[in-house]
Amino acid sequence: MAHPQSPGWYDDPENPQQLRYFDGVVWTRHTSPRSTRPAPGYAAGHGQYGSAPQDSAPQGSAPQAPAQGPGHGVGAPGAGPAPYGPGQGGAGPGWQPPQQWSPQQQAPQGGWHLPPAPTTYGAQARTPDGEALAGWWKRFAARLIDWVIVWLGSLPLTGYFIYRAGNELGPAFDRYVREIEQGNAGATPPTVTPDVLKWVVAYSVILTLVAIAYEVFFTTRTTAATPGKRALGLRIRLRERPGPLTFQTALTRTVIPMGGNLLSSLPLISTLVAMLQLADGLLPLVNQNKQAIHDLMARTNVVDTRKV
């Protein structure tokens, strides 16, 4: 389907018996049947298309097409859509051909208005150079895969600390369960004692350091992606230019999602850390560039290499 160069009423490419409005970007659903005589109100003084007669359409309605004079505005067979402009056939006495309306011309007060241009709602978000950005669910799934890999891979280093914390907490938990089974509604649940806390902190520190090393190592490679992201076709890049990340940029991206875990085992600030990490994880859902807080800090984007 041919596209005109400017907004206005043109021969309908799908139906030669009517006109269709082109808004400068796409053909709209607004159509108007052809007429064999000039429309009232297009006599002298109404030479500019868009001048509203007394019974003009209410404000905010679809644009109204002027009626055609005989032989006016009809495209040649096989040709593209002819603009609805000055005619080549005869016109009634005193009738002035309508001019092509342009967006720079102001619509008459109380008359029709140009239909709104299409918005970008639902369009694929992209980097400035055109790479498609990754969706939230894919990023979440990739992060989950990476955390499973990190947790399993770090067990040789963290297993001992998990075992010692379990030994410290186990007896108190067993005692609490027995009291509940005996009908003691006032049983006190086990608390994290200093002896338990020291093993939990050690476990958290080692796991976090392994996660940071894992993230930095893979995102500074040529692929610029962790195994979880590669499995789903994702890659990390600077927003303004493609390519692997520098060590500093890769490290900056880990401050909130991973570095925050160093503080999550401390009772006084663990809630604040959890809220910050939650906000970081959910921000790509509402950010127009699909960036989390750590992306904004490092000026990065996660792109989907499987989208075009």
C-alpha positions as a Markdown table, in Angstrom:
| # | Residue | x | y | z |
|---|---|---|---|---|
| 1 | Met | 0.0 | 0.0 | 0.0 |
| 2 | Ala | 1.5 | 3.4 | -1.1 |
| 3 | His | 1.9 | 6.1 | 1.6 |
| 4 | Pro | 1.6 | 9.8 | 0.9 |
| 5 | Gln | 4.1 | 12.3 | 2.2 |
| 6 | Ser | 1.8 | 14.4 | 4.3 |
| 7 | Pro | -1.4 | 14.1 | 6.4 |
| 8 | Gly | -4.7 | 14.6 | 4.5 |
| 9 | Trp | -7.6 | 13.0 | 2.7 |
| 10 | Tyr | -6.5 | 10.7 | -0.2 |
| 11 | Asp | -8.0 | 8.1 | -2.5 |
| 12 | Asp | -8.7 | 5.0 | -0.4 |
| 13 | Pro | -6.2 | 2.3 | -1.6 |
| 14 | Glu | -8.7 | -0.4 | -0.6 |
| 15 | Asn | -11.9 | 1.2 | -2.0 |
| 16 | Pro | -11.9 | 3.6 | -5.0 |
| 17 | Gln | -15.4 | 4.7 | -4.1 |
| 18 | Gln | -14.3 | 6.6 | -1.0 |
| 19 | Leu | -11.6 | 8.7 | 0.5 |
| 20 | Arg | -9.5 | 7.7 | 3.6 |
| 21 | Tyr | -7.6 | 10.0 | 6.0 |
| 22 | Phe | -3.8 | 9.5 | 6.3 |
| 23 | Asp | -2.4 | 11.0 | 9.5 |
| 24 | Gly | 1.2 | 11.3 | 8.3 |
| 25 | Val | 2.2 | 7.9 | 9.7 |
| 26 | Val | -0.5 | 5.4 | 9.0 |
| 27 | Trp | -3.9 | 5.1 | 7.2 |
| 28 | Thr | -6.6 | 5.8 | 9.8 |
| 29 | Arg | -10.1 | 4.2 | 10.0 |
| 30 | His | -11.7 | 7.5 | 9.0 |
| 31 | Thr | -13.3 | 7.4 | 5.6 |
| 32 | Ser | -15.6 | 9.5 | 3.5 |
| 33 | Pro | -17.7 | 8.6 | 0.5 |
| 34 | Arg | -17.1 | 10.5 | -2.8 |
| 35 | Ser | -19.7 | 13.1 | -4.0 |
| 36 | Thr | -20.7 | 14.3 | -7.4 |
| 37 | Arg | -21.2 | 18.0 | -6.4 |
| 38 | Pro | -19.4 | 20.6 | -4.3 |
| 39 | Ala | -20.3 | 20.5 | -0.6 |
| 40 | Pro | -22.1 | 23.4 | 0.9 |
| 41 | Gly | -19.8 | 25.7 | 2.7 |
| 42 | Tyr | -17.0 | 25.4 | 0.1 |
| 43 | Ala | -18.0 | 28.4 | -1.8 |
| 44 | Ala | -16.0 | 31.7 | -1.7 |
| 45 | Gly | -14.5 | 32.3 | 1.6 |
| 46 | His | -14.0 | 28.6 | 2.3 |
| 47 | Gly | -11.0 | 28.0 | 0.1 |
| 48 | Gln | -8.9 | 26.4 | 2.9 |
| 49 | Tyr | -9.7 | 22.8 | 3.6 |
| 50 | Gly | -10.8 | 22.5 | 7.2 |
| 51 | Ser | -12.9 | 25.7 | 7.3 |
| 52 | Ala | -16.0 | 24.6 | 9.2 |
| 53 | Pro | -19.5 | 25.3 | 7.9 |
| 54 | Gln | -22.3 | 26.1 | 10.3 |
| 55 | Asp | -23.2 | 22.4 | 10.9 |
| 56 | Ser | -19.5 | 21.4 | 11.4 |
| 57 | Ala | -18.7 | 18.3 | 13.4 |
| 58 | Pro | -18.4 | 18.7 | 17.2 |
| 59 | Gln | -15.0 | 19.4 | 18.6 |
| 60 | Gly | -12.9 | 16.2 | 19.1 |
| 61 | Ser | -14.7 | 14.3 | 16.4 |
| 62 | Ala | -13.0 | 12.6 | 13.4 |
| 63 | Pro | -11.9 | 14.8 | 10.6 |
| 64 | Gln | -14.6 | 15.5 | 8.0 |
| 65 | Ala | -13.8 | 15.1 | 4.3 |
| 66 | Pro | -15.1 | 17.7 | 1.9 |
| 67 | Ala | -17.3 | 16.5 | -0.9 |
| 68 | Gln | -15.7 | 16.2 | -4.3 |
| 69 | Gly | -16.6 | 18.0 | -7.5 |
| 70 | Pro | -17.0 | 16.2 | -10.7 |
| 71 | Gly | -13.8 | 14.5 | -11.9 |
| 72 | His | -11.9 | 15.9 | -8.9 |
| 73 | Gly | -9.2 | 14.0 | -7.1 |
| 74 | Val | -9.6 | 10.7 | -8.9 |
| 75 | Gly | -6.3 | 8.9 | -9.4 |
| 76 | Ala | -5.4 | 7.3 | -12.7 |
| 77 | Pro | -5.8 | 3.5 | -13.0 |
| 78 | Gly | -2.9 | 1.7 | -11.6 |
| 79 | Ala | -1.4 | 4.8 | -10.0 |
| 80 | Gly | -0.8 | 5.3 | -6.3 |
| 81 | Pro | -3.3 | 7.2 | -4.1 |
| 82 | Ala | -3.9 | 10.6 | -5.5 |
| 83 | Pro | -4.1 | 13.4 | -2.9 |
| 84 | Tyr | -7.4 | 15.1 | -2.4 |
| 85 | Gly | -6.3 | 18.5 | -3.8 |
| 86 | Pro | -7.2 | 20.9 | -6.5 |
| 87 | Gly | -9.2 | 19.2 | -9.2 |
| 88 | Gln | -8.6 | 18.9 | -12.8 |
| 89 | Gly | -12.3 | 18.7 | -13.8 |
| 90 | Gly | -15.0 | 21.4 | -13.9 |
| 91 | Ala | -16.3 | 23.0 | -10.7 |
| 92 | Gly | -19.5 | 24.9 | -10.0 |
| 93 | Pro | -19.6 | 28.7 | -10.3 |
| 94 | Gly | -17.9 | 30.4 | -7.3 |
| 95 | Trp | -16.6 | 27.2 | -6.0 |
| 96 | Gln | -13.0 | 27.2 | -4.9 |
| 97 | Pro | -11.0 | 24.0 | -4.7 |
| 98 | Pro | -10.0 | 22.9 | -1.2 |
| 99 | Gln | -6.4 | 23.1 | -0.3 |
| 100 | Gln | -4.4 | 20.2 | 1.2 |
| 101 | Trp | -4.5 | 20.5 | 4.9 |
| 102 | Ser | -1.1 | 20.3 | 6.8 |
| 103 | Pro | -0.3 | 19.9 | 10.5 |
| 104 | Gln | 1.1 | 23.4 | 10.6 |
| 105 | Gln | -2.3 | 24.9 | 9.8 |
| 106 | Gln | -4.5 | 25.4 | 12.8 |
| 107 | Ala | -7.8 | 23.5 | 12.9 |
| 108 | Pro | -10.9 | 25.9 | 13.0 |
| 109 | Gln | -12.3 | 26.5 | 16.4 |
| 110 | Gly | -15.4 | 24.4 | 17.1 |
| 111 | Gly | -14.6 | 22.2 | 14.1 |
| 112 | Trp | -12.8 | 18.9 | 13.6 |
| 113 | His | -9.4 | 18.1 | 15.0 |
| 114 | Leu | -6.6 | 15.9 | 13.6 |
| 115 | Pro | -6.8 | 12.4 | 15.0 |
| 116 | Pro | -4.1 | 11.7 | 17.6 |
| 117 | Ala | -0.9 | 10.2 | 16.2 |
| 118 | Pro | -0.1 | 6.6 | 17.1 |
| 119 | Thr | 1.8 | 6.3 | 20.4 |
| 120 | Thr | 4.7 | 4.0 | 21.2 |
| 121 | Tyr | 2.7 | 2.0 | 23.8 |
| 122 | Gly | 3.6 | -1.6 | 23.5 |
| 123 | Ala | 6.6 | -0.9 | 21.3 |
| 124 | Gln | 9.8 | -2.9 | 21.9 |
| 125 | Ala | 12.1 | -0.9 | 24.1 |
| 126 | Arg | 15.6 | -0.5 | 22.7 |
| 127 | Thr | 19.0 | 0.9 | 23.3 |
| 128 | Pro | 19.9 | 4.1 | 21.5 |
| 129 | Asp | 21.6 | 2.1 | 18.7 |
| 130 | Gly | 18.6 | -0.2 | 18.3 |
| 131 | Glu | 19.2 | -3.4 | 20.3 |
| 132 | Ala | 16.0 | -4.9 | 21.9 |
| 133 | Leu | 16.0 | -4.8 | 25.7 |
| 134 | Ala | 15.3 | -7.9 | 27.8 |
| 135 | Gly | 11.9 | -8.4 | 29.4 |
| 136 | Trp | 11.6 | -8.6 | 33.2 |
| 137 | Trp | 10.6 | -12.3 | 33.3 |
| 138 | Lys | 13.6 | -13.3 | 31.3 |
| 139 | Arg | 15.9 | -11.4 | 33.5 |
| 140 | Phe | 14.3 | -12.9 | 36.6 |
| 141 | Ala | 14.7 | -16.4 | 35.2 |
| 142 | Ala | 18.3 | -15.8 | 34.3 |
| 143 | Arg | 19.1 | -14.5 | 37.8 |
| 144 | Leu | 17.4 | -17.6 | 39.3 |
| 145 | Ile | 19.6 | -19.9 | 37.2 |
| 146 | Asp | 22.7 | -18.0 | 38.1 |
| 147 | Trp | 21.9 | -18.1 | 41.9 |
| 148 | Val | 21.4 | -21.9 | 41.7 |
| 149 | Ile | 24.8 | -22.3 | 40.0 |
| 150 | Val | 26.5 | -20.0 | 42.5 |
| 151 | Trp | 24.9 | -21.7 | 45.5 |
| 152 | Leu | 25.8 | -25.2 | 44.3 |
| 153 | Gly | 29.3 | -24.1 | 43.2 |
| 154 | Ser | 30.0 | -22.5 | 46.6 |
| 155 | Leu | 29.0 | -25.5 | 48.7 |
| 156 | Pro | 32.5 | -26.7 | 49.1 |
| 157 | Leu | 33.3 | -23.4 | 50.8 |
| 158 | Thr | 30.1 | -22.7 | 52.6 |
| 159 | Gly | 29.0 | -26.2 | 53.6 |
| 160 | Tyr | 30.9 | -26.3 | 56.8 |
| 161 | Phe | 29.3 | -23.0 | 58.0 |
| 162 | Ile | 25.8 | -24.3 | 57.1 |
| 163 | Tyr | 26.5 | -27.4 | 59.1 |
| 164 | Arg | 27.7 | -25.6 | 62.2 |
| 165 | Ala | 24.8 | -23.1 | 62.1 |
| 166 | Gly | 22.4 | -26.1 | 61.9 |
| 167 | Asn | 24.0 | -27.8 | 64.9 |
| 168 | Glu | 23.6 | -24.7 | 67.0 |
| 169 | Leu | 20.0 | -24.0 | 65.9 |
| 170 | Gly | 18.8 | -27.6 | 65.7 |
| 171 | Pro | 18.3 | -28.5 | 69.4 |
| 172 | Ala | 16.3 | -25.3 | 70.1 |
| 173 | Phe | 14.1 | -25.9 | 67.0 |
| 174 | Asp | 13.4 | -29.5 | 68.1 |
| 175 | Arg | 12.5 | -28.4 | 71.5 |
| 176 | Tyr | 10.0 | -25.8 | 70.1 |
| 177 | Val | 8.4 | -28.5 | 67.9 |
| 178 | Arg | 7.9 | -30.9 | 70.9 |
| 179 | Glu | 6.3 | -28.1 | 72.9 |
| 180 | Ile | 3.8 | -27.3 | 70.1 |
| 181 | Glu | 3.0 | -31.0 | 69.8 |
| 182 | Gln | 2.3 | -31.2 | 73.5 |
| 183 | Gly | -0.3 | -28.4 | 73.2 |
| 184 | Asn | 1.8 | -25.6 | 74.7 |
| 185 | Ala | 0.5 | -22.5 | 72.8 |
| 186 | Gly | 2.9 | -20.3 | 74.6 |
| 187 | Ala | 6.0 | -22.1 | 73.3 |
| 188 | Thr | 8.8 | -19.7 | 72.4 |
| 189 | Pro | 10.2 | -20.1 | 68.8 |
| 190 | Pro | 14.0 | -20.4 | 68.6 |
| 191 | Thr | 16.0 | -17.2 | 68.2 |
| 192 | Val | 19.3 | -16.6 | 66.5 |
| 193 | Thr | 21.9 | -16.7 | 69.2 |
| 194 | Pro | 25.4 | -15.1 | 68.8 |
| 195 | Asp | 26.8 | -18.6 | 68.3 |
| 196 | Val | 24.4 | -19.2 | 65.4 |
| 197 | Leu | 24.9 | -15.7 | 64.0 |
| 198 | Lys | 28.6 | -16.0 | 63.6 |
| 199 | Trp | 28.2 | -19.0 | 61.4 |
| 200 | Val | 25.4 | -17.4 | 59.4 |
| 201 | Val | 27.5 | -14.3 | 58.8 |
| 202 | Ala | 30.5 | -16.3 | 57.7 |
| 203 | Tyr | 28.3 | -18.3 | 55.3 |
| 204 | Ser | 26.8 | -15.0 | 53.8 |
| 205 | Val | 30.1 | -13.4 | 53.3 |
| 206 | Ile | 31.6 | -16.4 | 51.5 |
| 207 | Leu | 28.5 | -16.9 | 49.3 |
| 208 | Thr | 28.4 | -13.2 | 48.4 |
| 209 | Leu | 32.1 | -13.1 | 47.4 |
| 210 | Val | 31.6 | -16.1 | 45.2 |
| 211 | Ala | 28.6 | -14.5 | 43.6 |
| 212 | Ile | 30.4 | -11.3 | 42.9 |
| 213 | Ala | 33.4 | -13.1 | 41.4 |
| 214 | Tyr | 31.1 | -15.2 | 39.3 |
| 215 | Glu | 29.2 | -12.1 | 38.0 |
| 216 | Val | 32.4 | -10.0 | 37.3 |
| 217 | Phe | 34.2 | -12.8 | 35.6 |
| 218 | Phe | 31.5 | -13.7 | 33.1 |
| 219 | Thr | 30.3 | -10.1 | 32.3 |
| 220 | Thr | 33.8 | -8.9 | 31.5 |
| 221 | Arg | 34.3 | -11.8 | 28.9 |
| 222 | Thr | 33.6 | -11.3 | 25.2 |
| 223 | Thr | 30.1 | -12.7 | 25.6 |
| 224 | Ala | 29.3 | -10.2 | 28.4 |
| 225 | Ala | 26.8 | -12.7 | 29.9 |
| 226 | Thr | 26.6 | -15.1 | 32.8 |
| 227 | Pro | 25.7 | -18.7 | 32.1 |
| 228 | Gly | 22.1 | -18.0 | 33.2 |
| 229 | Lys | 21.8 | -15.1 | 30.8 |
| 230 | Arg | 23.5 | -16.9 | 27.9 |
| 231 | Ala | 21.0 | -19.8 | 28.3 |
| 232 | Leu | 18.1 | -17.3 | 27.7 |
| 233 | Gly | 19.8 | -15.3 | 25.0 |
| 234 | Leu | 20.6 | -12.2 | 27.2 |
| 235 | Arg | 23.7 | -10.1 | 27.3 |
| 236 | Ile | 24.8 | -7.1 | 29.3 |
| 237 | Arg | 26.2 | -4.0 | 27.7 |
| 238 | Leu | 26.7 | -0.3 | 28.3 |
| 239 | Arg | 23.5 | 1.6 | 27.3 |
| 240 | Glu | 25.3 | 3.9 | 24.9 |
| 241 | Arg | 27.6 | 1.4 | 23.2 |
| 242 | Pro | 27.9 | -2.4 | 22.9 |
| 243 | Gly | 30.7 | -4.6 | 24.0 |
| 244 | Pro | 32.0 | -6.4 | 27.2 |
| 245 | Leu | 32.0 | -4.5 | 30.5 |
| 246 | Thr | 35.1 | -3.1 | 32.2 |
| 247 | Phe | 36.0 | -4.5 | 35.6 |
| 248 | Gln | 34.8 | -1.4 | 37.4 |
| 249 | Thr | 31.4 | -1.4 | 35.6 |
| 250 | Ala | 30.8 | -5.1 | 36.2 |
| 251 | Leu | 31.7 | -4.6 | 39.9 |
| 252 | Thr | 29.4 | -1.6 | 40.2 |
| 253 | Arg | 26.4 | -3.7 | 39.0 |
| 254 | Thr | 26.9 | -6.2 | 41.9 |
| 255 | Val | 26.7 | -3.6 | 44.7 |
| 256 | Ile | 23.0 | -3.8 | 45.4 |
| 257 | Pro | 21.8 | -7.3 | 44.3 |
| 258 | Met | 24.8 | -9.1 | 45.7 |
| 259 | Gly | 26.8 | -6.8 | 48.0 |
| 260 | Gly | 23.6 | -6.1 | 50.0 |
| 261 | Asn | 23.7 | -9.7 | 51.1 |
| 262 | Leu | 26.7 | -8.9 | 53.3 |
| 263 | Leu | 24.4 | -6.9 | 55.4 |
| 264 | Ser | 21.2 | -9.0 | 55.2 |
| 265 | Ser | 22.2 | -11.1 | 58.2 |
| 266 | Leu | 22.4 | -8.1 | 60.5 |
| 267 | Pro | 19.1 | -7.7 | 62.3 |
| 268 | Leu | 19.1 | -3.9 | 62.5 |
| 269 | Ile | 19.4 | -3.2 | 58.8 |
| 270 | Ser | 18.4 | -6.4 | 57.1 |
| 271 | Thr | 14.8 | -5.0 | 56.5 |
| 272 | Leu | 16.2 | -1.9 | 54.8 |
| 273 | Val | 18.5 | -4.0 | 52.6 |
| 274 | Ala | 15.7 | -6.3 | 51.7 |
| 275 | Met | 13.5 | -3.3 | 50.6 |
| 276 | Leu | 16.3 | -1.8 | 48.6 |
| 277 | Gln | 16.9 | -5.1 | 46.8 |
| 278 | Leu | 13.2 | -5.5 | 46.1 |
| 279 | Ala | 13.0 | -2.0 | 44.6 |
| 280 | Asp | 16.1 | -2.8 | 42.5 |
| 281 | Gly | 14.5 | -6.0 | 41.2 |
| 282 | Leu | 11.2 | -4.5 | 40.3 |
| 283 | Leu | 12.3 | -1.2 | 38.8 |
| 284 | Pro | 12.7 | -2.6 | 35.2 |
| 285 | Leu | 9.0 | -3.2 | 35.2 |
| 286 | Val | 8.3 | 0.6 | 35.2 |
| 287 | Asn | 11.5 | 2.1 | 34.0 |
| 288 | Gln | 11.2 | 3.1 | 30.3 |
| 289 | Asn | 14.7 | 1.9 | 29.6 |
| 290 | Lys | 14.1 | -1.4 | 31.6 |
| 291 | Gln | 17.0 | -0.5 | 33.9 |
| 292 | Ala | 17.3 | -1.6 | 37.6 |
| 293 | Ile | 19.0 | 0.6 | 40.2 |
| 294 | His | 22.2 | -1.3 | 39.6 |
| 295 | Asp | 21.9 | -0.7 | 35.8 |
| 296 | Leu | 21.4 | 3.0 | 36.4 |
| 297 | Met | 24.5 | 3.1 | 38.6 |
| 298 | Ala | 26.6 | 1.3 | 36.0 |
| 299 | Arg | 24.8 | 2.8 | 33.0 |
| 300 | Thr | 24.1 | -0.6 | 31.6 |
| 301 | Asn | 21.3 | -2.4 | 29.9 |
| 302 | Val | 20.4 | -6.1 | 29.5 |
| 303 | Val | 19.6 | -6.8 | 25.9 |
| 304 | Asp | 17.8 | -9.8 | 24.3 |
| 305 | Thr | 19.9 | -11.2 | 21.4 |
| 306 | Arg | 16.9 | -13.3 | 20.3 |
| 307 | Lys | 14.8 | -10.3 | 19.4 |
| 308 | Val | 15.2 | -8.2 | 16.3 |
